[in-house]
Amino acid sequence: MPPIQYIVEGGQRLSGTIEPSGNKNSALPIIAAALLTEHPVTLDNVPRIRDTETLVELVRSVGASAEWTARNTLVIHAREIRAADLDPELCARIRASILLAGPLLARCGEVALPPPGGDVIGRRRLDTHFLAFEQLGATVTATHRLEFRAARLKGADVFLDEPSVTATENALVAAVAARGTTYLRNAASEPHVQDLAHFLVKLGAKIDGIGTNTMVIEGGATLGPAQHTIGPDHIEVGSLIGLAAVTRSPLRIARAGVEHLRSIRMGFERLGIVCGVENDDLIVPSGQTMKIHDDFGGHVPKLEDQPWPAFPADLMSIAIVTATQCDGVILMFEKMFESRMFFVDKLIAMGGRIVLCDPHRAIVAGPSRLRGAPMTSPDIRAGMAMLLAAVCAEGTSTINNADQIERGYERLEERLNALGAKITRVPERLSG
């Protein structure tokens, strides 16, 4: 595949209605979890992006059938599966390949995985996954590949050493297949973890405490067929709020999953961006104050990410770009990934007034006039943040390595151009 490039003409006002794609971070664990049952599973609202396509290929490689029956509908039938050697090249493309460990271990009693790939946003430890599997009775060997073995998984009182999303998902899937009761403590509770849990319940699993940090799973239930609709991507909704704000544009984000947006809306309110709600639609008006709210006593405010339900780490890049267009000073504190902040160098080159204090903190002073520039996307979220910067900058910007953006956002340039943006994709997208 040739590398993908976006050429963006900045300074365009946008308007209209846009619907977020299905949540990539829900779709990936749910596609993997469909291997738990030998009955067919129908998934709707699955985003057609590189990461989901790669995982579908991996699912097929272990013997399951997986067919797209409509643009965003996927039918998976894992009647018989085998713990085949997974393609190292496919696993290197996405970190989500690790999500196959739970269901394959449950169905086959063993699984060997090449090291998973994914973003370059800093070290992402796998220790929590190993710890969870070991507590459920599996043996884990990590050499040039990851090997998991368990004659029979057993329920246990599992405490995760950090509330890792993918480790929670892996442990949850394994616990559903384990014999006995599992207490899963210090679990992640993000919307996509909840979505996976609701899907497992539809299969026939018994799970209490969904959306909290302690889930109780009665394992060993007989699992049947299921139909499930993937929920909207709250990170994409947050990205679209930022896009509307920096372009001073009115946007309606339809079917936005408003129940999961409180912390995101509060984060943007700190930047002077207030959204309205109509049923399940989010309305971003054009007349935003765009003034950063000082803390009580006139102190410099801080926006920091934390585990859900606080402000999500995946939106920090978006918030930084948005803050460059707001009046005032704010400290951005990104706690999770050591390399996520490095893209701000590009924003500084475009005219952003930002001081990068260390790998985790940046001070943003706005508003600043951004000028178009050539950029390279290091990861999904920084790529989207660069696109926001390019859309509101004066002149033309080029974003190289846009493949990274398309790992997380479906047909993005088409959908934004429909709102009034001017983004040219090179090579041009094939229809279909």
N, C-alpha and C positions, 0 to 999 in steps of 0.2 A: 504493500500500500504506500502510495506517495505521501510525503508529509503534508499536513493540512495547514493552511495559512488563512487568516482573516485580514482583510483590508477594510478599515473602518474610517468613514468620513464623519468627523465629530460635529457637535453643535446642532444636532437635529432634535426638535421637540417631538415627543411621542404622545400618542393618545389611543384609547380603545380598551378592549377587554382581552385578557389572556388567561388561559387556564394552566396551572402548573402540571408538569408530568407526574406520573406515579413515582413514589419515593424509591430511588435506586437502592438505598440502604435497607428498605423493606424487601424489595424484589429479590435481592441476592440471597439472603438467608432463607426466604420462603421457597425459592427455586431449589435450593439445596435440601431444604426440609421435605420437599415433595418426594424425595427418595425414601423417606421413612415408611411410606405405605405402598402396598403392591397394587392399589387401586388408582384409577385415573384422577388427576387433579387439574382443574381448569383455573387459570389465573388471568384476571382482567386488569387493565390499566398498567401493564408492565412496560416500563420505558424501553424503547428500542435504542439502546446505546451500546457502546463497545463492551462495557463491562458485563452487561446481561448476556449479550451475544456470546462472549467468551465462556461464561459460566454454562450456558446452554450446550456449547460444544463439549465442555468437560462432563456434563451430565450424560450426554449421548455416549461419551467414550467409556462409561462404566456399564453400558448396556440398557439404559433407559431410553424410551422414545420421548422426544420433545419436539412438538410441531407448533409453528405459529399459524393459528387458524384465522386470525385477523391481524391488523397492524399491531395492536397492543394486547392480543390475547394469545396465551401460551397454554398448550395442553401437554402435561407430563404424565407418562405412565411408566412406573418403575416396576413392572411385573417381576422381572428377574434382574438383579444387578450383581456385578462382580467387583471385587476389589482390584481392579486393573491398575497397572502402572499408569499414572496420570502424566499427560504430556508436559514435560518441564517448561516448554516454550509458552504453552497456554497458561500454566500456573504463574509464570514469571510476569505475565501481563497484568494480573489482578491479584490484589491481596485477598479477595473474597474466596479464593480457592481453598483457604483454610477452613471455610464453612462446610466443606464436604467431609471433614473429619468426623463430626458428630453422627450424621446419618449413615455414613459408610461403616463406621465402627459398630453402630447399632445393628445394621442389616447383615454385615459380612464377618464381624468379629475381628477384623483387622483392616488397616489402611496404611499405605505409604504415600506420603506427599512430598514432592519437591518443595523447596522453600518458596513461600508465596511472594509475589512482587507488589506492584502498586505505586503509590506516590513517593516522592522524594522529600517528604516534609519533616524528616527526622526519624530517629530510630523508633520502631514500633514493636515492643516486646511481645513475645508469644508465651512467656512464662505462665501468664494467668490461664491460658488455655490448657497447658500441660498440668497445672495444679488442679484444675477442675476435673479433668479426665482421670487423673490419678486418684482423686477422692471418690470418684464413681467406680473405681475398680479396674481401670485400664493401666497397662504399662506403656510408658512413653520412652522412645529412644530417639535422640536427636544427633545425627551425624551429618553426612552430606544430604540426607533427606530425613523427614520426620516419620517415624513409624509408631503406630498406635495399635495395641492388641488388647482384646478383652473377650474371654470366653462368654462372659455374661456380665453386663453392667448391673450394678447394685445401687439402690437409692442410698443417699448419704446426706449428712449435714455439711453442705459445701459453703465455704466462705472464700469469696474471691479477694485476692490481695489488692485489686483495684477494680473500680466499676467499669471494666472494659466492655464496650458494646459487643464486639464479635465474640469475646470469650463468654459473655452472658448468653448469647445466641447459641453457641456451640454446646454449652453446658445445659441449656434449656432443652435442646433437641435430644441430647444424650439422656437426660433425666426422664423424658417422656418414654423412651424405650427401656429404661432401667427397671429392674424388679424392685418394688417397694417405694417408700416415700422419700422424696428429696426436698430438703430446705435449701434454697439458693439465696445466700445472703450477700449484701453489698453488691447486689445486681444493678446493672444499668437499667434505666427506665425510659429511655428515649421513645418517641412515637413509633420508630421502626421496630424496636424490641417489643412494644405492645402489639404492633401489627402481626409480628411473627407468632406471638403467644395466641392471639385471636384465631389465626390460621390453624395452629396446632389444636385448639379447642374444636374447631370445625371438623378436623380429622377424627376427633374422638378423645383427645387428651383431656386430663383433668388438671387444671392449673388455677390456683388461687393467688391473689395478690398482684394481678397484672397492673402495671403502672406504678408499683411501689418498689422499694429496694430489697424486699424479701418475697420471693415467690415459693409457693408450696406446690410440688408436682406429685401427683399419685401416678406412678409409672406403671408400665405394662398393660395399658388399656389396648383393646383391639382397635386398630385404625382403619378407617374406611375411605371412600372418595370424598372430595370436597370441591366447592367452587368458592373463590375468594377474589375480592377486588382490592388491589394494592392502594393504600391511602396516598394522598397528595404529598409532595416533597416539600416539607416546611423550610428546607434550606433554599430551594428554588424560590419559594415565596419571599423569603428574606432578601434574596438577591434581586428580585423584582421590585421590592420596596426601595432598595438602594438605587436601582436604575431609575425609578420614577423620581426619586428625590434629586439625584445629581443632574437630571435633565429638566428639572422643574416641570414635570409632565403629570397630567391626571391619568391614573390607571385604575382599572377595575380588575382585581385578581379573582377570577371566578372559582368556586368550589375549592377554597384555599385551606380547608381544615382549620377553621378559626379556633377550635377548642385547644389546639396545640401551639398557639401563637402568642401567648401572653408575655413570655420572657423576651421574645423577639421584638414585639411591639414596644415593650418597656425600654429595651436597648436603644431602639431608634428614637423613642421619645426623648431620651437623654441628649440626642443630637438635634432636637427640635423638629422631628418628623412625626406627625400624628396621623394615624390611619382610622378610618371609620369602618364599621361592620354593618353589613346588610345580609341577614340570614347566614349563609356560609361563604359570602363574598367579602373580600377585603377591599376597601376603597382608599386609594392614595390620592388626595386632592392636590392640585397644582400649587396652591398658595401657601406653601409651608414656611414657617419662620426660619428654619435652617439655622437656628441659634443654639449653640451648645449650652446646656443648663449647668451652671456652676453648682458645686455642692454648697450646703448651708454655710454661711459665713464668707462666701466668695472664693472658696478653695477650688483648686483645679480638680475636676471630676475624673473618675476612672471608669472605663468599661472593661470588664474582664470576663473571660469565659470560665465556665465551671460545668461539672456534670449536670445533666438534665434534672430538674426543669429550669436551670439557670440558662444564661445566654450561651448558645452553642459555639464550640470552637470553630466549626466550619463556616461561621459567618464573620469571623474576625477580619478576614481579608476584605470582605465587602464593607464592613463598618469603617475600616481605615480609609478606603477610597471615599466613602460618603462623607466622612469627617473633614476631608480636604476641602469640601465645598460648603462647609458650615462655619458660621461665625463664632470664634472662640478657640479655647485650648482644651485638649483632653489627652489623658494618658491611656493608651491601649495596652492591655496586659494579656498576652496570649500564653497560656500556661502549659499547653500540652506538647507542642512540637517545636523542636529546636531550629528548624529551617523554614518554618512557615513565614516568618517576618522578612526573609531576605528579599522578597519581591519589592519591598518599599524603595529600594535603590532606584528602580525604574520610575516609581512615582516621583521621587526626588528629581530625577533627570527630566521629567515632564513639567516640573515647576512646583511640585507639592512641597509645602513647608513642614517637613517631618524630621525629627531627630530620632535615629535608631539608637536606643540606649544600650541594649544588649540583645541576645537572640530572642528574648521574650517580650521586650517592652519598647514601645515607640511613643513619642510625644508628637501629636498632630496639632498644628496651628492653622486655622483657616479664616476666611476662605482664600483659596489660591487659584490662579488661572492656570489650567493645565494646557500644555501644547502637545500635539501629536508626536509620536516617536515610534521607532521600531522596538518591539518587545518579544520576549520568548516566555511562554508559559511553563513554569516549573511543576505545577500541580493543578488539579481540577479547580479548586476554589480561588487560588491566586490568578488562574487564567480567567475566570469569570470576573474577578475584581479588575483585572487589566482591561477587560472588555468594557466595564463600566467607565473606567478612566478614559478609554479611547472614545466612547460615545459622547462624553461630556467635554472632551478636549477640543481646542481649536486646531483645525487642520486634519491631516490624514495620519493614521497610525497603522502599523502592520504588526499583527500578533502571530509569531511563528510557534510551532509545536501546539497548534490548536487542537491536535488529536487529544491532548489532555483534557481540554474543555469538553469535548464530545464524549469522553468517558463518563461524564456526569450529567450532561444536559442534552436533551433530545431535540434535534433539528432546530437548534437555537437561533441561528441567523435567520432562518425562514420566519420563525415566530416573532422575532424582534423587528424584522423588516416590515412585517404586516402591521406593526404599530407605528411605523414611520422612521425606523433606524435605517442607516445606509451601510450595510455590512456585505462585503463580497467574499464568498468562500472560494478558495483556490485549492484543489480543483473544484469545479462546479459539482454540486450534489447530483447524483443520479436520481431520477424520479423513482418512486416506489417506497 
